[in-house]
């Protein structure tokens, strides 16, 4: 039987489809909940969670929050966002404590964070491919010399660039994953 909460439908079989995941992640508060829970790795209290979410939203230290700011986020999390995440199977919310489920790992692929000052990886790989084709065309036409570096050397260079790029890409994806940074993106 399907359960529905704020546009999110979970089939109860542990699988949430892509549209449902985008619905879940459409709210910054739910993304903040996932980030905080991933960062803490143990069950968190609703009050601690609400304080931190309010601090991130208002760009303040937790100590500078007013009780009204805390309460507004607490109420919103309690009445809307935590039930939505719970119904989708992403969290367990009981007795004022919140804990991520294993199913929340499904969200990682949708939470690829790209720093604002970096080139998107798709564009980078497109450029690297263009370089590889330019080397190949140069070798085929005889423009690229094969005396100091044989054809196999040029192929190894291009392949090495792809391998190093893939390693850096993998490292950055793990580093910038939601829950890995101190503050959510």
N, CA, C and O atoms as a DFTB+ gen file, in Angstrom:
740 C
 N C O
     1  1       0.837      -1.183       0.000
     2  2       0.000       0.000       0.000
     3  2       0.876       1.237       0.000
     4  3       1.832       1.300       0.772
     5  1       0.592       2.207      -0.821
     6  2       1.388       3.430      -0.925
     7  2       0.969       4.419       0.151
     8  3      -0.212       4.553       0.472
     9  1       1.951       5.100       0.695
    10  2       1.701       6.153       1.671
    11  2       2.060       7.476       1.018
    12  3       3.030       7.554       0.264
    13  1       1.285       8.518       1.301
    14  2       1.556       9.825       0.701
    15  2       1.689      10.872       1.780
    16  3       0.886      10.932       2.711
    17  1       2.707      11.695       1.648
    18  2       2.919      12.830       2.533
    19  2       3.509      13.946       1.697
    20  3       4.576      13.783       1.105
    21  1       2.828      15.075       1.644
    22  2       3.316      16.265       0.942
    23  2       3.904      15.923      -0.426
    24  3       5.013      16.354      -0.743
    25  1       3.183      15.161      -1.235
    26  2       3.614      14.880      -2.599
    27  2       4.595      13.742      -2.738
    28  3       5.001      13.424      -3.856
    29  1       4.997      13.108      -1.631
    30  2       5.968      12.027      -1.700
    31  2       5.240      10.715      -1.473
    32  3       4.512      10.567      -0.491
    33  1       5.431       9.774      -2.365
    34  2       4.775       8.483      -2.239
    35  2       5.823       7.406      -2.089
    36  3       6.727       7.294      -2.917
    37  1       5.713       6.617      -1.045
    38  2       6.610       5.498      -0.825
    39  2       5.807       4.220      -0.989
    40  3       4.734       4.083      -0.401
    41  1       6.306       3.297      -1.771
    42  2       5.582       2.070      -2.045
    43  2       5.685       1.058      -0.909
    44  3       5.028       0.018      -0.960
    45  1       6.486       1.332       0.108
    46  2       6.622       0.410       1.213
    47  2       7.580      -0.729       0.915
    48  3       7.793      -1.580       1.778
    49  1       8.164      -0.775      -0.273
    50  2       9.090      -1.854      -0.621
    51  2      10.552      -1.426      -0.498
    52  3      11.449      -2.146      -0.937
    53  1      10.792      -0.262       0.095
    54  2      12.165       0.198       0.290
    55  2      12.731       0.954      -0.890
    56  3      13.871       1.415      -0.834
    57  1      11.957       1.095      -1.965
    58  2      12.436       1.792      -3.148
    59  2      11.613       3.059      -3.339
    60  3      10.383       3.020      -3.386
    61  1      12.310       4.170      -3.448
    62  2      11.667       5.450      -3.702
    63  2      12.121       5.889      -5.079
    64  3      13.320       5.913      -5.356
    65  1      11.163       6.244      -5.966
    66  2      11.572       6.590      -7.325
    67  2      12.178       7.994      -7.378
    68  3      12.104       8.765      -6.422
    69  1      12.771       8.290      -8.516
    70  2      13.527       9.534      -8.687
    71  2      12.679      10.776      -8.433
    72  3      13.140      11.713      -7.782
    73  1      11.457      10.795      -8.933
    74  2      10.585      11.942      -8.708
    75  2      10.301      12.154      -7.233
    76  3      10.261      13.289      -6.756
    77  1      10.105      11.066      -6.518
    78  2       9.854      11.152      -5.081
    79  2      11.081      11.678      -4.341
    80  3      10.964      12.455      -3.394
    81  1      12.247      11.250      -4.783
    82  2      13.476      11.730      -4.148
    83  2      13.643      13.221      -4.387
    84  3      14.041      13.954      -3.482
    85  1      13.343      13.678      -5.601
    86  2      13.434      15.115      -5.867
    87  2      12.434      15.885      -5.013
    88  3      12.739      16.982      -4.544
    89  1      11.241      15.322      -4.805
    90  2      10.276      15.947      -3.896
    91  2      10.842      16.031      -2.482
    92  3      10.729      17.065      -1.823
    93  1      11.446      14.948      -2.023
    94  2      12.038      14.946      -0.680
    95  2      13.108      16.021      -0.539
    96  3      13.182      16.720       0.472
    97  1      13.933      16.138      -1.572
    98  2      15.070      17.054      -1.506
    99  2      14.724      18.480      -1.915
   100  3      15.587      19.357      -1.904
   101  1      13.461      18.716      -2.278
   102  2      13.073      20.059      -2.717
   103  2      13.056      21.058      -1.557
   104  3      13.093      22.267      -1.783
   105  1      13.003      20.576      -0.362
   106  2      12.996      21.457       0.804
   107  2      14.383      21.525       1.420
   108  3      14.995      20.500       1.720
   109  1      14.869      22.742       1.602
   110  2      16.192      22.888       2.220
   111  2      16.196      22.336       3.640
   112  3      17.225      21.841       4.100
   113  1      15.080      22.408       4.336
   114  2      15.041      21.877       5.705
   115  2      15.242      20.364       5.710
   116  3      15.931      19.838       6.584
   117  1      14.661      19.671       4.764
   118  2      14.868      18.213       4.713
   119  2      16.306      17.896       4.318
   120  3      16.887      16.937       4.827
   121  1      16.892      18.691       3.413
   122  2      18.304      18.475       3.077
   123  2      19.175      18.727       4.300
   124  3      20.133      17.992       4.538
   125  1      18.853      19.762       5.081
   126  2      19.603      20.051       6.290
   127  2      19.479      18.915       7.300
   128  3      20.451      18.575       7.974
   129  1      18.282      18.325       7.408
   130  2      18.083      17.195       8.313
   131  2      18.994      16.041       7.917
   132  3      19.686      15.466       8.758
   133  1      18.989      15.707       6.628
   134  2      19.836      14.611       6.143
   135  2      21.304      14.938       6.394
   136  3      22.058      14.085       6.863
   137  1      21.712      16.160       6.086
   138  2      23.106      16.555       6.286
   139  2      23.506      16.425       7.758
   140  3      24.542      15.840       8.074
   141  1      22.697      16.961       8.638
   142  2      23.016      16.927      10.069
   143  2      23.089      15.489      10.581
   144  3      24.010      15.130      11.314
   145  1      22.123      14.679      10.194
   146  2      22.110      13.283      10.654
   147  2      23.302      12.497      10.101
   148  3      23.874      11.668      10.808
   149  1      23.681      12.751       8.847
   150  2      24.856      12.084       8.285
   151  2      26.121      12.523       9.013
   152  3      27.027      11.722       9.244
   153  1      26.171      13.777       9.363
   154  2      27.349      14.318      10.040
   155  2      27.486      13.752      11.446
   156  3      28.599      13.481      11.899
   157  1      26.385      13.572      12.131
   158  2      26.402      13.086      13.514
   159  2      26.542      11.570      13.605
   160  3      27.142      11.064      14.553
   161  1      26.007      10.851      12.647
   162  2      26.107       9.395      12.550
   163  2      25.424       8.621      13.683
   164  3      25.442       7.390      13.661
   165  1      24.836       9.280      14.652
   166  2      24.093       8.624      15.727
   167  2      22.743       9.317      15.825
   168  3      22.572      10.408      15.280
   169  1      21.782       8.706      16.507
   170  2      20.486       9.388      16.640
   171  2      20.662      10.771      17.268
   172  3      21.463      10.953      18.185
   173  1      19.902      11.737      16.758
   174  2      19.965      13.110      17.263
   175  2      18.616      13.495      17.825
   176  3      17.586      12.982      17.386
   177  1      18.612      14.391      18.791
   178  2      17.346      14.848      19.351
   179  2      16.741      15.896      18.427
   180  3      17.452      16.623      17.732
   181  1      15.427      15.956      18.434
   182  2      14.730      16.937      17.615
   183  2      15.135      18.353      18.002
   184  3      15.271      19.215      17.134
   185  1      15.329      18.604      19.294
   186  2      15.695      19.960      19.713
   187  2      17.076      20.356      19.188
   188  3      17.257      21.483      18.727
   189  1      18.057      19.442      19.250
   190  2      19.390      19.744      18.709
   191  2      19.320      19.953      17.197
   192  3      19.948      20.861      16.652
   193  1      18.549      19.102      16.536
   194  2      18.389      19.210      15.090
   195  2      17.756      20.539      14.711
   196  3      18.228      21.211      13.794
   197  1      16.692      20.924      15.406
   198  2      15.998      22.180      15.114
   199  2      16.913      23.375      15.337
   200  3      16.903      24.323      14.551
   201  1      17.700      23.337      16.398
   202  2      18.646      24.437      16.659
   203  2      19.639      24.591      15.516
   204  3      19.883      25.697      15.035
   205  1      20.209      23.467      15.089
   206  2      21.231      23.547      14.043
   207  2      20.633      23.965      12.709
   208  3      21.241      24.752      11.983
   209  1      19.460      23.457      12.373
   210  2      18.802      23.844      11.122
   211  2      18.486      25.341      11.141
   212  3      18.700      26.036      10.148
   213  1      17.981      25.829      12.262
   214  2      17.684      27.265      12.383
   215  2      18.963      28.090      12.242
   216  3      18.963      29.135      11.591
   217  1      20.034      27.625      12.846
   218  2      21.310      28.348      12.756
   219  2      21.794      28.409      11.309
   220  3      22.251      29.459      10.856
   221  1      21.699      27.306      10.585
   222  2      22.111      27.301       9.182
   223  2      21.220      28.211       8.348
   224  3      21.712      28.969       7.512
   225  1      19.924      28.138       8.571
   226  2      18.996      28.975       7.802
   227  2      19.253      30.456       8.019
   228  3      19.244      31.243       7.072
   229  1      19.480      30.828       9.263
   230  2      19.629      32.243       9.615
   231  2      21.085      32.699       9.594
   232  3      21.384      33.865       9.849
   233  1      21.976      31.775       9.289
   234  2      23.418      32.060       9.255
   235  2      23.873      32.702      10.553
   236  3      24.510      33.755      10.560
   237  1      23.529      32.039      11.654
   238  2      23.888      32.478      12.997
   239  2      24.518      31.330      13.750
   240  3      24.394      30.168      13.361
   241  1      25.196      31.667      14.832
   242  2      25.633      30.642      15.766
   243  2      24.416      30.168      16.545
   244  3      23.474      30.929      16.763
   245  1      24.439      28.912      16.961
   246  2      23.332      28.352      17.734
   247  2      23.077      29.187      18.986
   248  3      21.926      29.388      19.372
   249  1      24.124      29.666      19.612
   250  2      23.993      30.436      20.858
   251  2      23.258      31.759      20.646
   252  3      22.700      32.304      21.598
   253  1      23.244      32.284      19.429
   254  2      22.607      33.582      19.157
   255  2      21.148      33.460      18.716
   256  3      20.496      34.473      18.460
   257  1      20.630      32.235      18.623
   258  2      19.244      32.046      18.201
   259  2      18.279      32.447      19.304
   260  3      18.558      32.254      20.488
   261  1      17.154      33.000      18.912
   262  2      16.104      33.309      19.882
   263  2      15.217      32.074      20.040
   264  3      15.251      31.164      19.212
   265  1      14.438      32.055      21.097
   266  2      13.549      30.904      21.304
   267  2      12.488      30.838      20.209
   268  3      12.072      29.745      19.825
   269  1      12.044      31.982      19.703
   270  2      11.052      32.000      18.620
   271  2      11.636      31.389      17.340
   272  3      10.943      30.659      16.632
   273  1      12.895      31.682      17.044
   274  2      13.547      31.112      15.864
   275  2      13.675      29.598      15.999
   276  3      13.429      28.860      15.045
   277  1      14.056      29.144      17.177
   278  2      14.159      27.710      17.423
   279  2      12.798      27.037      17.294
   280  3      12.670      26.000      16.642
   281  1      11.787      27.630      17.917
   282  2      10.456      27.032      17.952
   283  2       9.848      26.937      16.557
   284  3       9.205      25.938      16.234
   285  1      10.039      27.954      15.729
   286  2       9.487      27.949      14.383
   287  2      10.031      26.759      13.586
   288  3       9.274      26.065      12.908
   289  1      11.336      26.528      13.670
   290  2      11.946      25.420      12.941
   291  2      11.552      24.085      13.584
   292  3      11.267      23.120      12.875
   293  1      11.534      24.024      14.906
   294  2      11.157      22.819      15.628
   295  2       9.765      22.361      15.195
   296  3       9.559      21.191      14.872
   297  1       8.824      23.284      15.193
   298  2       7.439      22.965      14.829
   299  2       7.347      22.491      13.384
   300  3       6.655      21.516      13.093
   301  1       8.031      23.166      12.490
   302  2       8.016      22.799      11.077
   303  2       8.606      21.400      10.868
   304  3       8.060      20.591      10.118
   305  1       9.715      21.133      11.536
   306  2      10.321      19.807      11.412
   307  2       9.389      18.737      11.962
   308  3       9.166      17.706      11.327
   309  1       8.844      18.991      13.152
   310  2       7.998      18.009      13.827
   311  2       6.712      17.724      13.055
   312  3       6.294      16.570      12.961
   313  1       6.088      18.746      12.508
   314  2       4.784      18.572      11.880
   315  2       4.846      18.217      10.393
   316  3       3.929      17.582       9.873
   317  1       5.910      18.618       9.712
   318  2       5.941      18.442       8.258
   319  2       7.123      17.608       7.773
   320  3       6.937      16.549       7.173
   321  1       8.324      18.080       8.032
   322  2       9.503      17.524       7.368
   323  2       9.918      16.149       7.882
   324  3      10.262      15.273       7.089
   325  1       9.891      15.954       9.182
   326  2      10.270      14.641       9.706
   327  2       9.245      13.562       9.348
   328  3       9.642      12.453       8.988
   329  1       7.946      13.845       9.435
   330  2       6.993      12.825       8.961
   331  2       7.162      12.493       7.476
   332  3       7.012      11.337       7.080
   333  1       7.470      13.494       6.660
   334  2       7.680      13.250       5.233
   335  2       8.872      12.326       5.016
   336  3       8.785      11.362       4.255
   337  1       9.986      12.619       5.685
   338  2      11.175      11.770       5.564
   339  2      10.928      10.383       6.146
   340  3      11.415       9.385       5.613
   341  1      10.179      10.323       7.227
   342  2       9.866       9.043       7.857
   343  2       8.970       8.191       6.961
   344  3       9.219       6.996       6.796
   345  1       7.931       8.794       6.382
   346  2       7.028       8.061       5.498
   347  2       7.748       7.530       4.265
   348  3       7.371       6.491       3.722
   349  1       8.774       8.234       3.825
   350  2       9.559       7.791       2.669
   351  2      10.612       6.755       3.064
   352  3      11.296       6.203       2.203
   353  1      10.740       6.492       4.372
   354  2      11.688       5.487       4.836
   355  2      13.113       5.979       4.967
   356  3      14.032       5.171       5.102
   357  1      13.319       7.284       4.930
   358  2      14.672       7.837       5.004
   359  2      15.167       7.996       6.442
   360  3      16.371       7.950       6.694
   361  1      14.247       8.181       7.374
   362  2      14.605       8.338       8.779
   363  2      13.667       7.509       9.641
   364  3      12.589       7.093       9.216
   365  1      14.120       7.285      10.874
   366  2      13.253       6.765      11.923
   367  2      13.112       7.914      12.900
   368  3      14.103       8.462      13.382
   369  1      11.872       8.272      13.189
   370  2      11.587       9.392      14.081
   371  2      10.685       8.891      15.203
   372  3       9.483       8.707      15.011
   373  1      11.283       8.670      16.384
   374  2      10.549       8.161      17.535
   375  2      11.062       8.821      18.801
   376  3      12.256       9.083      18.943
   377  1      10.152       9.084      19.707
   378  2      10.495       9.599      21.035
   379  2      11.419      10.813      20.991
   380  3      12.320      10.947      21.818
   381  1      11.188      11.689      20.025
   382  2      11.971      12.915      19.932
   383  2      13.384      12.726      19.406
   384  3      14.210      13.633      19.504
   385  1      13.672      11.538      18.841
   386  2      14.995      11.286      18.259
   387  2      14.871      10.952      16.781
   388  3      13.900      10.335      16.343
   389  1      15.861      11.366      16.037
   390  2      15.872      11.182      14.589
   391  2      17.130      10.409      14.218
   392  3      18.228      10.721      14.678
   393  1      16.950       9.394      13.378
   394  2      18.090       8.604      12.902
   395  2      17.874       8.249      11.440
   396  3      16.766       7.888      11.042
   397  1      18.927       8.351      10.643
   398  2      18.839       7.967       9.233
   399  2      18.716       6.459       9.109
   400  3      19.245       5.714       9.934
   401  1      18.023       6.019       8.082
   402  2      17.959       4.597       7.771
   403  2      18.975       4.307       6.667
   404  3      19.554       5.220       6.078
   405  1      19.177       3.023       6.403
   406  2      20.076       2.660       5.300
   407  2      19.520       3.133       3.964
   408  3      20.274       3.393       3.027
   409  1      18.218       3.241       3.883
   410  2      17.580       3.691       2.648
   411  2      17.985       5.127       2.293
   412  3      17.922       5.513       1.126
   413  1      18.395       5.910       3.276
   414  2      18.806       7.291       3.024
   415  2      20.043       7.354       2.134
   416  3      20.329       8.399       1.549
   417  1      20.777       6.249       2.026
   418  2      21.934       6.221       1.134
   419  2      21.529       6.437      -0.317
   420  3      22.352       6.847      -1.136
   421  1      20.252       6.163      -0.647
   422  2      19.750       6.403      -2.008
   423  2      19.857       7.874      -2.386
   424  3      19.926       8.209      -3.569
   425  1      19.870       8.749      -1.395
   426  2      19.888      10.183      -1.656
   427  2      21.251      10.680      -2.126
   428  3      21.339      11.723      -2.773
   429  1      22.315       9.943      -1.808
   430  2      23.672      10.414      -2.099
   431  2      23.891      10.763      -3.562
   432  3      24.525      11.773      -3.869
   433  1      23.379       9.950      -4.458
   434  2      23.615      10.198      -5.876
   435  2      22.949      11.493      -6.340
   436  3      23.365      12.073      -7.343
   437  1      21.924      11.952      -5.627
   438  2      21.216      13.172      -5.992
   439  2      21.773      14.398      -5.290
   440  3      21.309      15.515      -5.519
   441  1      22.758      14.195      -4.445
   442  2      23.282      15.285      -3.631
   443  2      24.733      15.589      -3.972
   444  3      25.514      15.949      -3.091
   445  1      25.094      15.450      -5.223
   446  2      26.449      15.758      -5.677
   447  2      26.645      17.268      -5.601
   448  3      25.995      18.023      -6.324
   449  1      27.531      17.695      -4.736
   450  2      27.748      19.116      -4.509
   451  2      28.931      19.569      -5.351
   452  3      30.020      19.001      -5.262
   453  1      28.716      20.590      -6.165
   454  2      29.782      21.147      -6.996
   455  2      30.128      22.526      -6.446
   456  3      29.286      23.424      -6.457
   457  1      31.366      22.704      -5.960
   458  2      31.746      24.024      -5.464
   459  2      31.561      25.087      -6.545
   460  3      31.788      24.825      -7.726
   461  1      31.152      26.278      -6.137
   462  2      30.832      27.346      -7.065
   463  2      31.977      27.783      -7.962
   464  3      31.736      28.278      -9.064
   465  1      33.207      27.615      -7.523
   466  2      34.353      28.095      -8.298
   467  2      34.989      27.005      -9.158
   468  3      36.076      27.211      -9.698
   469  1      34.340      25.857      -9.295
   470  2      34.952      24.783     -10.068
   471  2      34.233      24.580     -11.392
   472  3      33.096      25.015     -11.575
   473  1      34.909      23.919     -12.297
   474  2      34.354      23.579     -13.602
   475  2      33.548      22.295     -13.416
   476  3      34.041      21.356     -12.791
   477  1      32.323      22.228     -13.941
   478  2      31.558      20.981     -13.839
   479  2      32.332      19.835     -14.506
   480  3      32.970      20.017     -15.544
   481  1      32.260      18.671     -13.893
   482  2      33.046      17.545     -14.384
   483  2      32.677      17.157     -15.808
   484  3      33.551      16.732     -16.563
   485  1      31.439      17.286     -16.193
   486  2      31.046      16.960     -17.564
   487  2      31.776      17.822     -18.572
   488  3      32.220      17.325     -19.608
   489  1      31.907      19.112     -18.283
   490  2      32.624      20.039     -19.165
   491  2      34.109      19.699     -19.182
   492  3      34.744      19.737     -20.236
   493  1      34.663      19.366     -18.018
   494  2      36.082      19.004     -17.932
   495  2      36.378      17.776     -18.795
   496  3      37.329      17.771     -19.576
   497  1      35.544      16.725     -18.646
   498  2      35.773      15.510     -19.428
   499  2      35.563      15.737     -20.918
   500  3      36.225      15.105     -21.741
   501  1      34.656      16.625     -21.271
   502  2      34.472      16.969     -22.676
   503  2      35.754      17.604     -23.229
   504  3      36.195      17.263     -24.327
   505  1      36.345      18.519     -22.472
   506  2      37.609      19.134     -22.886
   507  2      38.739      18.125     -22.973
   508  3      39.545      18.166     -23.902
   509  1      38.799      17.222     -22.009
   510  2      39.833      16.189     -22.017
   511  2      39.656      15.263     -23.224
   512  3      40.636      14.837     -23.834
   513  1      38.410      14.957     -23.560
   514  2      38.141      14.132     -24.745
   515  2      38.555      14.866     -26.019
   516  3      39.117      14.264     -26.934
   517  1      38.277      16.164     -26.073
   518  2      38.683      16.958     -27.244
   519  2      40.202      16.938     -27.391
   520  3      40.722      16.829     -28.501
   521  1      40.915      17.045     -26.261
   522  2      42.375      16.960     -26.299
   523  2      42.811      15.595     -26.832
   524  3      43.714      15.511     -27.665
   525  1      42.171      14.528     -26.351
   526  2      42.513      13.176     -26.818
   527  2      42.288      13.015     -28.310
   528  3      43.116      12.433     -29.011
   529  1      41.153      13.538     -28.800
   530  2      40.884      13.466     -30.245
   531  2      41.858      14.322     -31.039
   532  3      42.232      13.955     -32.153
   533  1      42.275      15.455     -30.488
   534  2      43.261      16.304     -31.170
   535  2      44.596      15.572     -31.289
   536  3      45.249      15.632     -32.331
   537  1      45.000      14.884     -30.226
   538  2      46.240      14.093     -30.281
   539  2      46.100      12.985     -31.318
   540  3      47.006      12.762     -32.121
   541  1      44.967      12.293     -31.300
   542  2      44.728      11.215     -32.263
   543  2      44.757      11.738     -33.697
   544  3      45.370      11.122     -34.569
   545  1      44.098      12.867     -33.946
   546  2      44.089      13.454     -35.288
   547  2      45.494      13.901     -35.680
   548  3      45.909      13.742     -36.828
   549  1      46.213      14.456     -34.725
   550  2      47.584      14.875     -35.007
   551  2      48.491      13.706     -35.334
   552  3      49.344      13.806     -36.215
   553  1      48.312      12.601     -34.630
   554  2      49.101      11.403     -34.929
   555  2      48.731      10.839     -36.298
   556  3      49.610      10.433     -37.058
   557  1      47.448      10.811     -36.614
   558  2      46.983      10.272     -37.886
   559  2      47.482      11.105     -39.059
   560  3      47.853      10.561     -40.099
   561  1      47.492      12.447     -38.886
   562  2      47.917      13.321     -39.980
   563  2      49.421      13.556     -39.997
   564  3      49.940      14.141     -40.947
   565  1      50.121      13.116     -38.978
   566  2      51.565      13.289     -38.925
   567  2      52.007      14.622     -38.361
   568  3      53.200      14.925     -38.388
   569  1      51.084      15.438     -37.848
   570  2      51.413      16.742     -37.272
   571  2      52.079      16.572     -35.905
   572  3      52.993      17.319     -35.554
   573  1      51.615      15.590     -35.145
   574  2      52.194      15.336     -33.818
   575  2      53.393      14.422     -34.022
   576  3      53.267      13.341     -34.597
   577  1      54.566      14.862     -33.545
   578  2      55.776      14.057     -33.764
   579  2      55.743      12.758     -32.951
   580  3      55.225      12.718     -31.835
   581  1      56.302      11.713     -33.531
   582  2      56.394      10.432     -32.826
   583  2      57.840      10.068     -32.534
   584  3      58.124       8.960     -32.080
   585  1      58.773      11.014     -32.797
   586  2      60.182      10.735     -32.523
   587  2      60.486      10.725     -31.029
   588  3      60.935       9.700     -30.516
   589  1      60.256      11.850     -30.296
   590  2      60.610      11.779     -28.873
   591  2      59.621      10.908     -28.099
   592  3      60.003      10.260     -27.125
   593  1      58.348      10.886     -28.523
   594  2      57.340      10.072     -27.839
   595  2      56.619       9.238     -28.878
   596  3      55.969       9.786     -29.769
   597  1      56.723       7.913     -28.777
   598  2      56.039       7.071     -29.763
   599  2      54.520       7.159     -29.608
   600  3      54.014       7.695     -28.622
   601  1      53.818       6.635     -30.577
   602  2      52.355       6.669     -30.573
   603  2      51.795       6.085     -29.285
   604  3      50.840       6.614     -28.718
   605  1      52.389       5.000     -28.831
   606  2      51.943       4.387     -27.586
   607  2      52.145       5.329     -26.400
   608  3      51.359       5.304     -25.453
   609  1      53.182       6.153     -26.439
   610  2      53.431       7.137     -25.387
   611  2      52.337       8.196     -25.335
   612  3      51.896       8.597     -24.258
   613  1      51.900       8.649     -26.523
   614  2      50.809       9.629     -26.574
   615  2      49.518       9.015     -26.039
   616  3      48.776       9.665     -25.302
   617  1      49.255       7.768     -26.409
   618  2      48.051       7.084     -25.916
   619  2      48.113       6.928     -24.399
   620  3      47.107       7.105     -23.710
   621  1      49.287       6.599     -23.884
   622  2      49.456       6.448     -22.438
   623  2      49.250       7.787     -21.729
   624  3      48.687       7.828     -20.635
   625  1      49.701       8.880     -22.346
   626  2      49.514      10.214     -21.765
   627  2      48.023      10.539     -21.638
   628  3      47.565      10.967     -20.578
   629  1      47.275      10.334     -22.715
   630  2      45.844      10.643     -22.688
   631  2      45.121       9.736     -21.684
   632  3      44.288      10.207     -20.910
   633  1      45.436       8.451     -21.698
   634  2      44.817       7.522     -20.754
   635  2      45.177       7.893     -19.314
   636  3      44.330       7.832     -18.423
   637  1      46.426       8.275     -19.092
   638  2      46.861       8.701     -17.749
   639  2      46.110       9.933     -17.271
   640  3      45.743      10.025     -16.100
   641  1      45.878      10.891     -18.183
   642  2      45.108      12.079     -17.818
   643  2      43.682      11.715     -17.399
   644  3      43.146      12.262     -16.435
   645  1      43.077      10.781     -18.141
   646  2      41.731      10.336     -17.766
   647  2      41.745       9.625     -16.411
   648  3      40.848       9.833     -15.594
   649  1      42.747       8.796     -16.171
   650  2      42.819       8.054     -14.911
   651  2      43.014       8.993     -13.720
   652  3      42.350       8.838     -12.695
   653  1      43.915       9.959     -13.847
   654  2      44.141      10.928     -12.763
   655  2      42.883      11.770     -12.546
   656  3      42.499      12.040     -11.408
   657  1      42.253      12.177     -13.632
   658  2      41.029      12.971     -13.523
   659  2      39.934      12.189     -12.810
   660  3      39.240      12.734     -11.952
   661  1      39.775      10.921     -13.158
   662  2      38.751      10.096     -12.514
   663  2      39.043       9.924     -11.021
   664  3      38.122       9.918     -10.205
   665  1      40.314       9.786     -10.666
   666  2      40.677       9.646      -9.253
   667  2      40.359      10.930      -8.483
   668  3      39.818      10.871      -7.379
   669  1      40.687      12.076      -9.054
   670  2      40.383      13.358      -8.411
   671  2      38.878      13.553      -8.317
   672  3      38.373      14.019      -7.296
   673  1      38.170      13.203      -9.365
   674  2      36.717      13.328      -9.389
   675  2      36.088      12.477      -8.274
   676  3      35.205      12.947      -7.557
   677  1      36.538      11.247      -8.136
   678  2      36.030      10.354      -7.086
   679  2      36.323      10.921      -5.708
   680  3      35.456      10.907      -4.835
   681  1      37.534      11.419      -5.503
   682  2      37.904      12.011      -4.211
   683  2      37.015      13.212      -3.885
   684  3      36.520      13.336      -2.765
   685  1      36.814      14.092      -4.862
   686  2      35.991      15.280      -4.628
   687  2      34.540      14.919      -4.363
   688  3      33.897      15.537      -3.514
   689  1      34.012      13.928      -5.075
   690  2      32.633      13.518      -4.830
   691  2      32.451      13.035      -3.405
   692  3      31.433      13.329      -2.779
   693  1      33.408      12.306      -2.888
   694  2      33.318      11.827      -1.507
   695  2      33.484      12.966      -0.518
   696  3      32.818      13.002       0.516
   697  1      34.368      13.891      -0.836
   698  2      34.645      15.019       0.059
   699  2      33.453      15.961       0.165
   700  3      33.154      16.461       1.249
   701  1      32.772      16.206      -0.948
   702  2      31.688      17.181      -0.974
   703  2      30.307      16.555      -0.826
   704  3      29.300      17.220      -1.070
   705  1      30.246      15.306      -0.437
   706  2      28.954      14.643      -0.247
   707  2      28.242      15.245       0.952
   708  3      28.870      15.636       1.936
   709  1      26.935      15.312       0.855
   710  2      26.138      15.843       1.954
   711  2      26.438      15.051       3.216
   712  3      26.417      13.820       3.212
   713  1      26.715      15.764       4.285
   714  2      27.057      15.127       5.546
   715  2      28.553      15.082       5.793
   716  3      28.979      14.816       6.917
   717  1      29.356      15.333       4.779
   718  2      30.801      15.289       4.921
   719  2      31.375      16.659       5.310
   720  3      32.371      16.738       6.030
   721  1      30.746      17.722       4.833
   722  2      31.214      19.076       5.135
   723  2      30.692      19.506       6.500
   724  3      29.718      18.946       7.003
   725  1      31.333      20.487       7.090
   726  2      30.883      21.003       8.382
   727  2      29.501      21.642       8.270
   728  3      28.626      21.395       9.099
   729  1      29.312      22.468       7.236
   730  2      28.029      23.117       7.005
   731  2      27.437      22.611       5.703
   732  3      28.174      22.293       4.770
   733  1      26.116      22.534       5.629
   734  2      25.521      22.061       4.374
   735  2      25.696      23.074       3.267
   736  3      25.732      24.278       3.518
   737  1      25.804      22.590       2.041
   738  2      25.936      23.514       0.908
   739  2      24.625      24.228       0.640
   740  3      24.543      25.045      -0.277
